[in-house]
Amino acid sequence: MAGALVTVALIVSALLLTLVVPRTLAHWRPQRYDPARALLLWQSVSISGVVCALLAAPVAALSRGLGHPLLLGLAISVSAVMLARVLWSGHRVGTDLRRLRAEHRALVDLLGERMEGLEGGAVPDPVRILAHPAPTAFCLPGKGDRIVLSRTTIERMGPVELRAVLAHEQAHLDHRHDLLLELFTVLHEAVPAPVRAQAAMLEVRLLVEVLADHRAAARASAPALARALVAMAAPHPLGPRQASREHALSAATTQVGTRLQLLAAPPPTRRLRATLTGGTVAVLGLPVTLVLLLWWV
């Protein structure tokens, strides 16, 4: 009986953690005030959901006296499907990301110019400048890191704001935020497309940007980063395709507004920190607790 109950609990927990909890957590706005702990909570939810699904079959098979062949078949199916989808998603996402980054790095090295200097401070070696009409800044992590700025970005900002932008992108590289996003992308795409929580993926990406903002504000200054964000979000000529880009521009402006609000917000409260930390510990301990119930019950 205990084996059957634990198997059912693992299957239900896997479904909740992969389908329900991400949708709910994506709409919990207070987490944005403490992005580092919030991302730990998101990781615990994702990992525990996969672990619960993978443990369902072994627990069902090894439990003594489990006389429920339908339950055993369901458990094996859940574990097998989850394992197959995670492995396939990991292979596909990892392969595509590395191929695209290699292609982008080659193009940036071919078309980009080195940024030789910046008034008031040194420039990191991997900075490249592209001739592009839109203000943009991004990084290419991996072998041979690159930070890429458009010429328009440099023209719109002073040296203080540029240093804040470079600090933001360098934070992404230093803390390997690309690996964090890759993990979430793999687990996100392992879920069947009709039931994926797209809002969850958007929230995780925002949290990563807010975390890099915090690092940049500490290295440069919050006012300089705020001015840089406003300059990057300011309208720019789009030519005849302006109508087709209005939605993307509106979405980017909305995210910048959110990041500015969070940049000006006070530090997270002790209660919020405790809630996020406690939630992370509880979610990570869930599969372990369920398995231990086999010996306790």
HUZIRA-V796784 format. One record per residue. RES is the residue in one small letter. PHI is phi as a letter, one per 40 degrees, with the letter a starting at -180 (999 if undefined). PSI is psi in degrees with one decimal (none if undefined). D_CENTER is the distance of its C-alpha to the mean C-alpha in Angstrom with 1 decimal. Layout:
BEGIN
[[RES PHI PSI D_CENTER] [RES PHI PSI D_CENTER]]
END
This chain:
BEGIN
[[m 999 -42.9 39.8] [a c -41.7 37.2] [g c -41.0 35.5] [a c -42.0 35.4] [l c -43.1 33.9] [v c -39.2 31.2] [t c -45.6 30.4] [v c -42.5 30.1] [a c -38.7 28.0] [l c -42.0 25.5] [i c -45.3 25.4] [v c -42.6 25.0] [s c -41.4 22.3] [a c -43.6 20.3] [l c -41.5 20.8] [l c -43.7 19.9] [l c -24.9 16.7] [t c -24.0 15.5] [l b -39.0 17.1] [v c -52.2 18.1] [v d -44.3 16.0] [p d -37.9 12.6] [r c -39.2 14.8] [t c -45.6 16.4] [l c -30.7 13.6] [a c -22.7 12.0] [h b 8.1 15.3] [w c 95.5 15.8] [r c -32.4 15.8] [p d -26.4 17.0] [q d -25.3 13.7] [r c -20.1 12.7] [y c -10.8 15.7] [d b 73.2 14.2] [p c -32.8 10.5] [a c -50.4 11.0] [r c -32.8 12.8] [a c -40.8 10.6] [l c -33.1 7.6] [l c -39.4 10.5] [l c -43.2 11.7] [w c -40.3 8.8] [q c -40.9 9.2] [s c -38.7 12.9] [v c -46.3 13.0] [s c -47.8 11.4] [i c -42.5 13.6] [s c -35.3 16.6] [g c -43.7 16.7] [v c -44.0 17.0] [v c -42.2 19.5] [c c -42.5 21.6] [a c -40.6 21.9] [l c -27.8 23.0] [l c -17.0 25.4] [a d -47.1 27.2] [a c -48.6 29.4] [p d -41.0 30.5] [v c -42.9 31.3] [a c -38.0 33.3] [a c -33.8 35.1] [l c -12.4 36.0] [s c 128.3 37.0] [r c 136.1 40.7] [g g 18.4 42.5] [l c 94.3 39.7] [g c 43.8 42.0] [h b 85.2 39.6] [p c -34.4 39.3] [l c -40.6 37.3] [l c -39.8 34.7] [l c -43.7 34.7] [g c -39.4 34.1] [l c -43.2 31.3] [a c -44.2 29.6] [i c -39.7 30.0] [s c -44.8 28.7] [v c -47.0 25.5] [s c -43.5 24.9] [a c -43.3 25.9] [v c -43.6 23.9] [m c -45.6 20.6] [l c -45.2 21.4] [a c -43.0 22.4] [r c -38.3 19.4] [v c -44.1 16.9] [l c -44.5 19.0] [w c -42.4 19.5] [s c -42.2 15.9] [g c -42.7 15.1] [h c -47.8 18.1] [r c -47.3 17.5] [v c -45.8 13.9] [g c -44.7 14.7] [t c -45.6 18.0] [d c -42.9 17.0] [l c -45.0 14.3] [r c -35.3 17.0] [r c -47.0 19.7] [l c -40.3 18.2] [r c -39.1 17.3] [a c -41.4 20.9] [e c -45.0 22.4] [h c -39.5 20.7] [r c -40.8 21.7] [a c -41.5 25.2] [l c -40.6 25.5] [v c -42.1 24.3] [d c -30.7 26.9] [l c -44.1 29.5] [l c -21.8 29.2] [g c 157.1 27.7] [e b 146.9 29.8] [r c 141.8 29.3] [m c 109.8 28.9] [e c -36.7 32.0] [g a 164.8 31.9] [l a 128.4 30.8] [e d 126.9 33.3] [g g 5.0 32.9] [g i 162.0 30.7] [a c 160.2 29.7] [v b 133.2 27.2] [p d 145.1 24.8] [d d -39.4 26.2] [p c 12.5 23.4] [v c 131.1 23.6] [r b 150.1 24.8] [i b 130.2 26.1] [l b 144.1 26.3] [a c 100.8 28.8] [h a 139.1 26.8] [p c -18.0 27.9] [a c 142.3 24.6] [p c 119.5 23.0] [t a 153.9 19.8] [a a 132.9 18.0] [f a 169.4 15.4] [c b 153.8 15.1] [l b 99.5 15.6] [p c 170.3 14.6] [g h -156.0 16.7] [k c 119.5 20.5] [g g 66.6 21.9] [d d 145.9 19.2] [r b 140.7 19.7] [i b 128.2 19.1] [v b 129.2 20.4] [l b 145.4 22.1] [s c 156.3 24.2] [r d -35.0 27.8] [t c -37.1 27.5] [t c -45.0 24.9] [i c -38.3 27.4] [e c -28.0 30.2] [r c -15.4 28.6] [m b 155.4 27.9] [g c 175.9 29.9] [p c -33.9 29.3] [v c -44.4 27.8] [e c -37.7 25.1] [l c -38.3 24.5] [r c -35.1 24.1] [a c -40.5 21.4] [v c -44.5 19.5] [l c -36.8 20.0] [a c -37.0 18.9] [h c -48.5 15.5] [e c -36.6 15.0] [q c -32.0 16.6] [a c -39.9 14.2] [h d -43.4 11.3] [l c -45.5 13.9] [d c -38.1 15.4] [h b 10.4 12.5] [r f 52.1 11.0] [h c -21.5 7.5] [d c -36.7 8.0] [l c -37.7 8.7] [l c -46.9 5.7] [l c -33.2 3.9] [e c -41.6 7.4] [l d -48.3 7.8] [f c -37.1 5.8] [t c -42.1 7.6] [v c -48.6 10.7] [l c -33.7 10.9] [h c -45.5 10.3] [e c -9.4 13.0] [a c -21.6 15.1] [v c 138.4 16.0] [p d 139.2 18.8] [a d -42.3 18.1] [p c -21.0 20.4] [v b 12.8 18.7] [r c 145.1 14.9] [a c 90.0 13.3] [q c -34.0 12.0] [a c -31.1 11.7] [a c -43.8 9.2] [m c -39.3 6.7] [l c -39.0 7.9] [e c -40.9 7.7] [v c -43.8 4.1] [r c -39.4 4.3] [l c -43.5 7.5] [l c -38.4 6.9] [v c -41.6 5.7] [e c -41.3 8.8] [v c -38.7 10.8] [l c -43.6 10.5] [a c -34.2 11.7] [d c -43.6 14.2] [h c -42.9 15.6] [r c -41.9 16.1] [a c -38.9 17.8] [a c -35.2 19.9] [a c -33.9 21.1] [r c -39.3 22.0] [a b -102.6 23.5] [s a 150.0 24.0] [a c -45.0 22.4] [p d -40.7 25.2] [a c -42.4 24.8] [l c -38.9 21.0] [a c -44.0 21.8] [r c -38.4 24.6] [a c -41.6 22.4] [l c -41.6 19.9] [v c -42.9 22.9] [a c -38.4 24.5] [m c -31.0 21.5] [a c -9.1 21.4] [a c 144.1 25.2] [p d 148.5 26.8] [h b 156.5 28.0] [p c 130.0 30.5] [l b -5.6 29.1] [g g -156.5 32.5] [p c -13.6 33.5] [r c 14.4 30.0] [q d -42.2 29.1] [a c -39.0 29.4] [s c -14.0 26.8] [r b -1.0 24.3] [e c -40.0 24.8] [h c -44.6 22.1] [a c -40.6 19.4] [l c -40.0 21.0] [s c -41.7 21.1] [a c -42.1 17.5] [a c -40.8 16.7] [t c -39.7 19.4] [t c -42.9 18.1] [q c -40.9 14.7] [v c -41.0 16.8] [g d -42.6 19.1] [t c -44.0 16.5] [r c -35.9 15.3] [l c -42.6 19.0] [q c -42.2 19.8] [l c -31.4 17.3] [l c -32.8 18.6] [a c -5.6 22.1] [a c 154.0 21.4] [p c 167.4 23.0] [p d 155.0 21.3] [p c 147.1 20.0] [t c 161.0 23.0] [r c -35.1 24.0] [r c -42.5 23.8] [l c -43.4 20.1] [r c -42.5 19.4] [a c -37.9 21.6] [t c -45.9 20.2] [l c -42.7 16.6] [t c -44.7 18.1] [g c -39.2 20.6] [g c -40.2 18.2] [t c -46.8 16.2] [v c -42.6 19.5] [a c -43.5 20.9] [v c -41.0 18.3] [l c -33.5 18.3] [g c -9.7 22.1] [l d -54.8 22.6] [p c -37.0 23.1] [v c -43.8 25.2] [t c -41.8 27.3] [l c -40.4 27.9] [v c -39.6 29.2] [l c -23.4 31.4] [l c -25.2 33.0] [l d -34.0 34.8] [w c -21.4 36.8] [w c -29.8 37.2] [v c none 38.4]]
END
